[in-house]
Amino acid sequence: MNHQLEFRDGLIFVIYFIVVASYGYWVYRRKKKATTDTKDFFLAEGSLTWWAIGASLIASNISAEQFIGMSGDGFFAGIAVAAYEWIAALALIIIAVWFMPIYLKNKIYTMPQFLTTRYNGTVALIMAVFWLFLYVFVNLTSILYLGALAINGLLGGEYLHVVMIALALFAVIITLGGMKVIGYTDVIQVAVLIIGGLATTYMALTLVSEKFGLGKDALAGFKMLMKDAPDHFHMIFKKPVPGAPQLDVSKYLILPGVTMYFAGQWIVNLNYWGCNQYITQRALGANLQTARTGILFAGLLKLMMPVIVMLPGIAAYVLYKNGHLPQLANGSKDGAYSAVLGFLPNGLKGLSIAALTAAIVASLAGKANSISTIFTLDVYKKYLNKDAGEAKLVWVGRATIIIAMVVGILFTWSDLLGIGGEGGFTFIQKYTGFISPGIFAMFILGMFWKRTSGAAAIVGILVGFLASVFFNNHMAISMFGTETWFYTAFPNGKGGYEIPFLVCMGLSFLFTVIAMVLVSLAGPAVNPKAFVFEKGMFRVKPATVVMIVITLLLLSALYVRFW
């Protein structure tokens, strides 16, 4: 395995960097105003087209979390981890049809603004602080850590902090130009991501074929994966019985069979895509049809993401299992993707690194812009300087981007959150899941149940978080035991028992909804802040119906094949 990058690899990467930076600068200068206002900086003035919206959503979503973390879970558990990507396609349909009309009709620019409009300023401030901490200390740190870890592994393992700083600087350069620059450069980023990712997958399958004496045939390599690791090609894991191997139990803890489809997967995806600053900042400046088409385009792209981010992990597993991969980079499952990249020929290796860098930088830029928007519009403008003008707010937004990135680097420097301990993808899903049930309950009830009150929203924040802590930290097991009618706890291999975190999310959501309904029913019967629905508000055009049908047919075929 060759970790050295030769001239062709470096040249391809430099070309990628120059193209993205130059195009971003051109977009910035082409429509640059004498004075950039907040709508232009944070929302791109509604100038993003449907294909730019869809590409930008995917570019911001597919990052080191997927390339490294999901590939690592593909190495460990197999194709079942694709549920996160494929259920996202269904979630995006729901969001395009039912969520976006509500956001656009009420001119929502940020998620805290939604909470202010629907509930009150207290709820919005609490959640703005929650989101800022989550984005900076979980998302930015994990993206920086996993991304730097992967690229550093390809450079020989001696440049982790240098790579980390370089990724952050690249992202800052793009982010300071505002959402317009992010959105349109993301089109290039997602093209590089898909082309480089597919090339990596093709070469990984070809490598498997070659190692097993089948020639250089990617299709033969894929068939060998299915033959040599059939347990890695099942979407649904069976519930372990007492005495089952710990490996099977460990897989079930992160992907708990059919149970995860009852609530956990839906909460993860609907909260991420429907109650997240990513969606609002790319789609809300556009009209409804453009926003819907962009979101559905992103849903179609999501269907192919497991091919790019997960199959290399399964290929690494088969190679490792049969002694063709001496060791995993970084000594953990998160090193699977880097290990495969190490076998790529010169030139293609540079393209693959460019794809990985594109995914990392696009996600960093998207997160940094979201952090900047929430702090500037929902904290600084409302509570710190109510009289700030447009130029001042844009300056504060740019300063926030830089500060957030510096904090992310410092926090990541020593892996303070222990990202490397349990795998990057699981880390992000698990710890985001502490607040996702409460947030999603607030949004879904706030949108579609007029009776939901501001007091109920505050109760939802508290109950959602506390219930997540209760179920995730063995308190429930201590109180009720390992087997109840509503959950089963499994040995975690560390001398204790654990409830699958996707099940914990479902339980937390259930108790949060019950608490919010009871508090709302105890209050006034009429809520003047409830959203008003117009006739035909959720009607879709024929072109939208066609995109939805295509997505559903493709998704059905995938699940039938790998059930």
C-alpha positions as CSV (number, residue, x, y, z in Angstrom):
1,M,0.0,0.0,0.0
2,N,1.5,3.3,-1.1
3,H,0.9,6.4,1.0
4,Q,3.1,8.6,-1.2
5,L,1.4,11.1,-3.4
6,E,3.2,11.6,-6.7
7,F,3.2,14.6,-9.1
8,R,0.0,13.6,-10.9
9,D,-1.9,13.3,-7.6
10,G,-0.7,16.7,-6.5
11,L,-1.5,18.3,-9.8
12,I,-5.0,17.0,-9.9
13,F,-5.6,18.3,-6.4
14,V,-4.1,21.7,-7.2
15,I,-6.4,21.9,-10.3
16,Y,-9.4,21.1,-8.1
17,F,-8.5,23.8,-5.6
18,I,-7.8,26.4,-8.3
19,V,-11.1,25.7,-10.1
20,V,-13.2,25.8,-6.9
21,A,-11.5,29.0,-5.6
22,S,-11.6,30.8,-8.9
23,Y,-15.2,29.9,-9.6
24,G,-16.2,31.0,-6.1
25,Y,-14.4,34.3,-6.6
26,W,-16.1,34.8,-9.9
27,V,-19.5,34.2,-8.4
28,Y,-18.7,36.6,-5.6
29,R,-17.6,39.4,-8.0
30,R,-20.2,38.8,-10.7
31,K,-23.2,40.0,-8.6
32,K,-21.3,41.7,-5.8
33,K,-23.2,44.7,-4.4
34,A,-21.7,47.9,-3.2
35,T,-23.0,47.0,0.2
36,T,-23.8,43.3,0.8
37,D,-26.9,42.9,2.9
38,T,-28.0,40.0,5.2
39,K,-30.4,38.5,2.7
40,D,-27.7,38.3,0.1
41,F,-25.0,37.0,2.5
42,F,-27.1,34.4,4.4
43,L,-29.8,33.4,1.8
44,A,-28.2,34.2,-1.6
45,E,-31.1,36.6,-2.4
46,G,-33.1,33.7,-3.7
47,S,-30.8,33.4,-6.7
48,L,-30.0,29.6,-6.3
49,T,-31.5,27.4,-9.0
50,W,-33.1,24.0,-8.3
51,W,-30.0,22.1,-9.3
52,A,-27.8,24.4,-7.2
53,I,-30.1,23.9,-4.2
54,G,-30.0,20.1,-4.6
55,A,-26.3,19.9,-5.2
56,S,-25.6,22.2,-2.3
57,L,-27.7,20.1,0.0
58,I,-25.8,16.9,-0.9
59,A,-22.4,18.6,-0.8
60,S,-23.0,19.9,2.7
61,N,-24.5,16.6,3.9
62,I,-21.9,14.2,2.4
63,S,-18.8,14.8,4.4
64,A,-16.1,13.0,6.4
65,E,-19.0,11.7,8.5
66,Q,-20.1,9.6,5.5
67,F,-16.9,9.0,3.6
68,I,-15.0,8.0,6.7
69,G,-17.7,7.2,9.4
70,M,-20.3,5.5,7.2
71,S,-17.6,3.6,5.3
72,G,-16.3,2.5,8.6
73,D,-19.8,1.2,9.6
74,G,-20.0,-0.4,6.2
75,F,-16.8,-2.3,7.1
76,F,-18.3,-3.2,10.5
77,A,-22.0,-3.9,9.8
78,G,-22.5,-3.8,6.0
79,I,-25.3,-2.4,3.8
80,A,-27.8,-1.9,6.7
81,V,-26.1,1.4,7.4
82,A,-27.5,2.6,4.0
83,A,-30.8,3.0,5.7
84,Y,-29.6,6.5,6.8
85,E,-29.2,7.5,3.1
86,W,-32.3,5.7,1.6
87,I,-34.8,6.8,4.3
88,A,-33.4,10.3,3.8
89,A,-34.8,10.2,0.3
90,L,-38.3,9.5,1.7
91,A,-37.8,12.2,4.3
92,L,-36.9,14.7,1.6
93,I,-40.2,13.9,-0.2
94,I,-42.1,14.6,3.0
95,I,-40.2,17.9,3.5
96,A,-40.6,19.1,-0.1
97,V,-44.4,18.5,-0.1
98,W,-45.4,19.4,3.4
99,F,-42.7,21.3,5.3
100,M,-41.6,23.8,2.6
101,P,-45.0,25.4,2.0
102,I,-45.2,26.3,5.7
103,Y,-41.7,27.7,5.8
104,L,-42.1,29.8,2.6
105,K,-45.6,31.1,3.4
106,N,-44.4,32.4,6.8
107,K,-41.1,33.8,5.4
108,I,-38.9,31.7,7.7
109,Y,-35.2,32.4,7.3
110,T,-33.8,30.5,10.3
111,M,-35.0,27.8,12.6
112,P,-35.0,30.0,15.7
113,Q,-37.2,32.4,13.7
114,F,-39.6,29.6,13.1
115,L,-39.8,29.0,16.9
116,T,-40.2,32.8,17.6
117,T,-43.0,33.0,15.0
118,R,-44.8,29.9,16.1
119,Y,-44.0,29.9,19.9
120,N,-42.1,32.7,21.6
121,G,-38.6,34.3,21.9
122,T,-37.7,32.2,24.9
123,V,-38.0,29.0,23.0
124,A,-36.1,30.4,20.1
125,L,-33.2,31.7,22.3
126,I,-32.9,28.3,24.1
127,M,-32.8,26.4,20.9
128,A,-30.4,28.9,19.2
129,V,-27.9,28.3,22.0
130,F,-28.5,24.5,21.7
131,W,-27.9,24.6,18.0
132,L,-24.8,26.7,18.2
133,F,-23.2,24.3,20.7
134,L,-24.2,21.3,18.6
135,Y,-22.9,22.7,15.4
136,V,-19.6,23.9,16.8
137,F,-18.7,21.2,19.3
138,V,-20.2,18.1,17.6
139,N,-20.5,18.8,13.9
140,L,-17.5,21.0,13.1
141,T,-15.2,19.0,15.4
142,S,-16.3,15.7,13.9
143,I,-16.0,16.9,10.3
144,L,-12.5,18.3,11.0
145,Y,-11.3,15.3,12.9
146,L,-12.5,12.6,10.6
147,G,-11.5,14.5,7.5
148,A,-8.1,15.4,8.7
149,L,-7.6,11.8,9.9
150,A,-8.4,10.3,6.5
151,I,-6.2,12.7,4.4
152,N,-3.4,12.5,7.0
153,G,-3.4,8.7,6.7
154,L,-2.8,9.1,2.9
155,L,0.1,11.5,3.6
156,G,2.0,9.1,5.9
157,G,0.3,10.0,9.2
158,E,2.5,12.9,10.2
159,Y,0.5,15.9,9.3
160,L,-2.9,15.7,11.2
161,H,-2.9,19.2,12.6
162,V,-1.6,20.8,9.4
163,V,-4.3,19.1,7.4
164,M,-6.9,20.1,9.9
165,I,-5.9,23.8,9.6
166,A,-5.7,23.6,5.8
167,L,-9.2,22.2,5.6
168,A,-10.5,24.9,7.9
169,L,-8.8,27.7,5.9
170,F,-10.2,26.4,2.6
171,A,-13.7,26.3,4.1
172,V,-13.4,29.8,5.5
173,I,-12.3,31.2,2.1
174,I,-15.5,29.8,0.6
175,T,-17.8,30.7,3.5
176,L,-16.8,34.3,3.7
177,G,-18.3,34.9,0.3
178,G,-21.8,34.1,1.6
179,M,-24.4,31.6,0.7
180,K,-24.3,32.5,-3.0
181,V,-20.7,31.4,-3.3
182,I,-21.3,28.3,-1.1
183,G,-24.3,27.3,-3.2
184,Y,-22.7,27.5,-6.6
185,T,-19.3,26.2,-5.6
186,D,-21.1,23.3,-4.1
187,V,-22.2,22.3,-7.7
188,I,-18.5,21.8,-8.5
189,Q,-17.9,20.1,-5.1
190,V,-20.7,17.6,-5.6
191,A,-19.6,16.8,-9.1
192,V,-16.0,16.1,-7.9
193,L,-17.5,14.2,-4.9
194,I,-19.6,11.9,-7.1
195,I,-17.0,11.4,-9.9
196,G,-14.1,10.8,-7.4
197,G,-16.3,8.7,-5.2
198,L,-17.5,6.5,-8.0
199,A,-14.0,6.1,-9.3
200,T,-12.8,5.1,-5.8
201,T,-15.7,2.5,-5.5
202,Y,-14.9,1.2,-9.0
203,M,-11.2,0.7,-8.2
204,A,-12.0,-0.8,-4.8
205,L,-14.2,-3.4,-6.5
206,T,-11.6,-4.0,-9.2
207,L,-9.0,-4.5,-6.5
208,V,-11.2,-7.2,-4.9
209,S,-11.6,-8.9,-8.2
210,E,-7.9,-8.8,-8.9
211,K,-6.9,-10.1,-5.4
212,F,-9.3,-13.1,-5.8
213,G,-7.9,-14.0,-9.2
214,L,-10.9,-12.8,-11.2
215,G,-9.1,-10.2,-13.3
216,K,-9.8,-6.5,-13.3
217,D,-13.6,-6.7,-13.3
218,A,-15.6,-4.4,-11.0
219,L,-18.8,-6.4,-11.4
220,A,-16.9,-9.6,-10.5
221,G,-15.5,-7.8,-7.5
222,F,-19.0,-6.8,-6.3
223,K,-20.2,-10.4,-6.8
224,M,-17.3,-11.6,-4.7
225,L,-18.3,-9.2,-1.9
226,M,-21.7,-10.7,-1.8
227,K,-20.3,-14.2,-1.9
228,D,-17.6,-13.7,0.7
229,A,-19.5,-11.5,3.1
230,P,-23.2,-12.3,2.6
231,D,-23.9,-11.1,6.2
232,H,-22.9,-7.6,5.0
233,F,-25.7,-7.5,2.4
234,H,-28.8,-7.5,4.6
235,M,-30.8,-4.4,5.4
236,I,-32.4,-5.8,8.5
237,F,-30.5,-7.4,11.4
238,K,-32.3,-10.1,13.4
239,K,-32.8,-9.4,17.1
240,P,-30.0,-11.2,19.0
241,V,-31.1,-14.0,21.3
242,P,-29.4,-14.6,24.7
243,G,-25.9,-16.0,24.2
244,A,-25.6,-14.5,20.7
245,P,-22.0,-13.5,19.6
246,Q,-21.0,-10.1,20.8
247,L,-20.3,-9.0,17.3
248,D,-24.0,-9.6,16.3
249,V,-25.1,-7.7,19.4
250,S,-22.8,-4.8,18.7
251,K,-24.1,-4.5,15.1
252,Y,-27.7,-4.6,16.4
253,L,-26.9,-1.8,19.0
254,I,-26.2,0.7,16.2
255,L,-28.7,-0.7,13.6
256,P,-31.5,-2.4,15.6
257,G,-33.3,-4.3,12.8
258,V,-36.9,-3.4,12.0
259,T,-37.2,-1.5,15.3
260,M,-35.1,1.4,14.0
261,Y,-37.8,2.1,11.3
262,F,-40.5,2.6,13.9
263,A,-39.2,6.0,14.9
264,G,-35.5,6.4,15.1
265,Q,-34.6,6.6,11.4
266,W,-37.5,8.9,10.8
267,I,-36.6,11.2,13.7
268,V,-32.9,11.3,12.5
269,N,-33.8,12.2,8.9
270,L,-36.9,14.4,9.3
271,N,-35.1,16.4,12.0
272,Y,-31.9,16.7,10.1
273,W,-33.4,17.6,6.7
274,G,-36.6,19.3,7.8
275,C,-35.7,21.2,11.0
276,N,-32.2,22.2,10.2
277,Q,-30.5,25.4,9.0
278,Y,-29.2,23.5,5.9
279,I,-32.7,23.4,4.3
280,T,-33.8,26.9,5.2
281,Q,-30.7,28.6,3.9
282,R,-30.6,26.9,0.6
283,A,-34.3,26.6,-0.3
284,L,-36.1,29.5,1.5
285,G,-34.9,32.2,-0.8
286,A,-36.4,30.4,-3.8
287,N,-40.1,30.0,-4.8
288,L,-41.9,26.9,-3.8
289,Q,-41.5,25.0,-7.0
290,T,-37.8,25.7,-7.3
291,A,-37.3,24.7,-3.6
292,R,-39.3,21.5,-4.0
293,T,-37.5,20.5,-7.2
294,G,-34.1,21.1,-5.6
295,I,-35.0,19.1,-2.5
296,L,-36.3,16.2,-4.6
297,F,-33.2,16.3,-6.8
298,A,-31.2,15.9,-3.5
299,G,-33.4,12.9,-2.7
300,L,-32.5,11.2,-5.9
301,L,-28.9,11.8,-5.4
302,K,-29.1,10.3,-1.9
303,L,-30.1,7.0,-3.4
304,M,-26.7,6.6,-5.0
305,M,-24.6,7.8,-2.0
306,P,-24.2,4.3,-0.4
307,V,-22.4,3.2,-3.5
308,I,-19.9,6.0,-3.0
309,V,-19.5,6.0,0.8
310,M,-20.4,2.5,1.9
311,L,-19.2,-0.1,-0.7
312,P,-15.5,0.8,-0.2
313,G,-16.0,0.0,3.4
314,I,-17.4,-3.5,2.6
315,A,-14.6,-4.0,0.1
316,A,-12.0,-3.1,2.8
317,Y,-13.7,-5.7,5.1
318,V,-13.4,-8.5,2.5
319,L,-9.8,-7.5,1.7
320,Y,-8.9,-7.3,5.4
321,K,-10.7,-10.6,6.2
322,N,-8.7,-12.5,3.6
323,G,-5.3,-11.0,4.5
324,H,-5.1,-8.7,1.5
325,L,-5.3,-5.6,3.6
326,P,-2.5,-5.9,6.3
327,Q,-3.9,-3.2,8.6
328,L,-6.5,-0.5,8.8
329,A,-5.3,3.1,8.7
330,N,-5.5,4.6,12.2
331,G,-6.2,1.2,13.7
332,S,-10.0,1.4,13.7
333,K,-13.0,0.8,11.4
334,D,-12.9,4.5,10.5
335,G,-9.6,3.8,8.7
336,A,-11.3,1.5,6.2
337,Y,-11.8,4.2,3.5
338,S,-8.2,5.5,3.8
339,A,-6.9,1.9,3.6
340,V,-8.7,1.5,0.2
341,L,-7.4,4.8,-1.0
342,G,-3.9,3.7,-0.3
343,F,-4.2,1.0,-3.0
344,L,-5.3,3.4,-5.7
345,P,-3.0,4.1,-8.7
346,N,-1.3,7.5,-9.0
347,G,-3.5,10.1,-10.5
348,L,-6.7,8.4,-9.4
349,K,-5.6,8.8,-5.8
350,G,-5.4,12.6,-6.3
351,L,-8.9,12.6,-7.7
352,S,-10.2,10.6,-4.7
353,I,-8.5,12.9,-2.3
354,A,-10.0,15.8,-4.1
355,A,-13.5,14.2,-3.8
356,L,-12.9,13.6,-0.1
357,T,-11.7,17.2,0.4
358,A,-14.7,18.5,-1.6
359,A,-17.1,16.7,0.8
360,I,-15.3,17.9,3.9
361,V,-14.9,21.6,2.8
362,A,-18.5,21.8,1.5
363,S,-19.8,20.5,4.9
364,L,-17.6,22.8,6.9
365,A,-18.7,25.8,4.8
366,G,-22.4,24.9,5.2
367,K,-22.1,24.4,9.0
368,A,-20.1,27.6,9.4
369,N,-22.6,29.6,7.5
370,S,-25.4,28.1,9.6
371,I,-23.6,29.0,12.8
372,S,-23.0,32.5,11.5
373,T,-26.7,32.9,10.5
374,I,-28.1,31.7,13.8
375,F,-25.7,33.8,15.9
376,T,-26.0,37.0,13.8
377,L,-29.8,37.0,13.2
378,D,-31.1,35.2,16.2
379,V,-28.7,36.2,19.0
380,Y,-26.7,39.3,18.1
381,K,-29.4,41.2,16.2
382,K,-32.1,40.4,18.8
383,Y,-30.3,40.6,22.1
384,L,-26.9,42.2,21.7
385,N,-27.3,45.0,19.2
386,K,-30.8,45.6,18.0
387,D,-29.9,48.7,16.1
388,A,-27.1,47.1,14.0
389,G,-27.2,47.9,10.3
390,E,-26.9,45.5,7.4
391,A,-23.1,46.1,6.9
392,K,-22.5,45.6,10.6
393,L,-24.5,42.3,10.6
394,V,-22.6,41.0,7.6
395,W,-19.3,41.9,9.4
396,V,-20.4,40.1,12.5
397,G,-21.5,37.1,10.4
398,R,-18.0,36.8,8.9
399,A,-16.3,37.3,12.2
400,T,-18.5,34.5,13.7
401,I,-17.4,32.1,10.9
402,I,-13.7,32.6,11.7
403,I,-14.3,32.3,15.5
404,A,-16.4,29.2,15.1
405,M,-13.7,27.5,12.9
406,V,-10.9,28.4,15.3
407,V,-12.9,27.0,18.3
408,G,-13.6,23.9,16.2
409,I,-9.9,23.4,15.6
410,L,-8.9,23.9,19.2
411,F,-11.6,21.6,20.4
412,T,-10.6,18.9,17.9
413,W,-6.9,19.2,18.5
414,S,-6.9,16.7,21.3
415,D,-10.1,14.8,20.3
416,L,-11.7,16.1,23.5
417,L,-15.1,14.5,22.7
418,G,-13.5,11.1,22.1
419,I,-14.7,10.9,18.5
420,G,-12.2,8.2,17.7
421,G,-13.5,5.9,20.4
422,E,-16.7,4.6,18.9
423,G,-16.6,5.5,15.3
424,G,-17.3,8.9,13.7
425,F,-20.7,8.2,12.2
426,T,-22.1,6.5,15.3
427,F,-20.7,9.3,17.4
428,I,-22.5,12.0,15.5
429,Q,-25.8,10.2,15.3
430,K,-25.8,9.2,18.9
431,Y,-25.0,12.6,20.4
432,T,-27.2,14.6,18.0
433,G,-29.9,12.2,19.1
434,F,-29.9,13.7,22.6
435,I,-31.7,16.8,21.3
436,S,-33.3,15.5,18.0
437,P,-36.5,14.0,19.6
438,G,-37.3,17.2,21.5
439,I,-36.6,19.4,18.5
440,F,-38.6,17.3,16.0
441,A,-41.5,17.1,18.4
442,M,-41.6,20.9,18.7
443,F,-41.5,21.4,14.9
444,I,-44.0,18.7,13.9
445,L,-46.6,19.6,16.5
446,G,-46.0,23.3,15.9
447,M,-46.6,22.9,12.2
448,F,-49.6,20.6,12.2
449,W,-51.4,21.0,15.5
450,K,-52.8,24.5,16.2
451,R,-53.3,23.8,19.9
452,T,-49.5,23.4,20.6
453,S,-48.4,26.2,23.0
454,G,-45.2,28.0,23.8
455,A,-45.2,26.5,27.3
456,A,-45.5,23.0,25.7
457,A,-42.5,23.8,23.5
458,I,-40.3,24.6,26.5
459,V,-41.5,21.4,28.2
460,G,-40.7,19.5,25.0
461,I,-37.1,20.8,25.0
462,L,-36.6,19.7,28.6
463,V,-38.4,16.4,28.4
464,G,-36.8,15.4,25.1
465,F,-33.3,16.0,26.4
466,L,-33.9,14.5,29.9
467,A,-35.6,11.4,28.4
468,S,-32.7,10.9,26.0
469,V,-30.2,11.1,28.9
470,F,-32.4,8.7,30.9
471,F,-32.6,6.0,28.2
472,N,-29.0,6.5,26.9
473,N,-27.2,6.4,30.3
474,H,-28.5,3.1,31.8
475,M,-30.9,4.8,34.2
476,A,-33.8,3.1,32.5
477,I,-32.0,-0.3,32.7
478,S,-31.3,0.3,36.4
479,M,-34.9,1.2,37.1
480,F,-36.8,-1.3,34.9
481,G,-34.3,-4.0,34.0
482,T,-33.0,-5.3,30.7
483,E,-36.3,-6.5,29.3
484,T,-39.6,-4.6,29.2
485,W,-42.6,-4.3,26.9
486,F,-41.1,-1.1,25.4
487,Y,-37.4,-1.9,25.1
488,T,-34.7,-4.6,25.3
489,A,-31.2,-3.8,26.6
490,F,-28.3,-5.8,25.2
491,P,-24.8,-6.5,26.6
492,N,-22.4,-3.8,25.2
493,G,-19.2,-5.8,25.5
494,K,-18.0,-3.6,28.3
495,G,-19.5,-5.4,31.2
496,G,-22.8,-3.5,31.1
497,Y,-26.0,-3.3,29.1
498,E,-27.2,-0.7,26.5
499,I,-30.4,0.2,24.7
500,P,-29.9,0.9,20.9
501,F,-29.7,4.6,20.6
502,L,-32.2,4.7,17.7
503,V,-34.7,3.0,20.0
504,C,-33.8,5.6,22.7
505,M,-34.6,8.3,20.3
506,G,-38.0,6.8,19.5
507,L,-38.8,6.5,23.2
508,S,-37.7,10.0,24.0
509,F,-39.8,11.4,21.1
510,L,-42.9,9.4,22.4
511,F,-42.6,10.8,25.9
512,T,-41.9,14.3,24.6
513,V,-45.0,14.3,22.4
514,I,-47.2,13.0,25.3
515,A,-45.8,15.8,27.6
516,M,-46.4,18.5,25.0
517,V,-49.9,17.4,24.2
518,L,-50.9,17.3,27.9
519,V,-49.4,20.8,28.5
520,S,-51.1,22.2,25.4
521,L,-54.5,20.7,26.4
522,A,-54.2,22.3,29.8
523,G,-53.8,25.8,28.2
524,P,-56.1,28.0,26.1
525,A,-58.1,26.3,23.4
526,V,-57.2,29.0,20.8
527,N,-53.6,29.7,19.9
528,P,-53.2,33.0,18.0
529,K,-49.7,32.1,16.9
530,A,-50.7,28.9,15.1
531,F,-50.0,28.7,11.4
532,V,-52.9,29.1,9.0
533,F,-53.1,26.7,6.1
534,E,-54.4,28.0,2.7
535,K,-56.5,25.9,0.3
536,G,-54.3,24.0,-2.1
537,M,-51.2,24.9,-0.1
538,F,-49.7,21.4,-0.4
539,R,-50.7,20.8,-4.0
540,V,-47.9,19.5,-6.2
541,K,-47.3,19.9,-9.9
542,P,-47.1,16.9,-12.3
543,A,-43.3,17.3,-12.7
544,T,-43.0,17.0,-8.9
545,V,-45.2,13.9,-8.9
546,V,-42.9,12.3,-11.5
547,M,-39.8,12.9,-9.4
548,I,-41.5,11.4,-6.4
549,V,-42.7,8.3,-8.2
550,I,-39.2,7.7,-9.7
551,T,-37.6,8.0,-6.2
552,L,-40.2,5.6,-4.7
553,L,-39.7,3.0,-7.4
554,L,-35.9,3.1,-7.1
555,L,-36.1,2.9,-3.3
556,S,-38.5,0.0,-3.4
557,A,-36.3,-1.9,-5.8
558,L,-33.3,-1.4,-3.5
559,Y,-35.1,-2.6,-0.4
560,V,-36.6,-5.6,-2.2
561,R,-33.2,-6.6,-3.4
562,F,-31.3,-6.4,-0.1
563,W,-34.0,-7.1,2.4
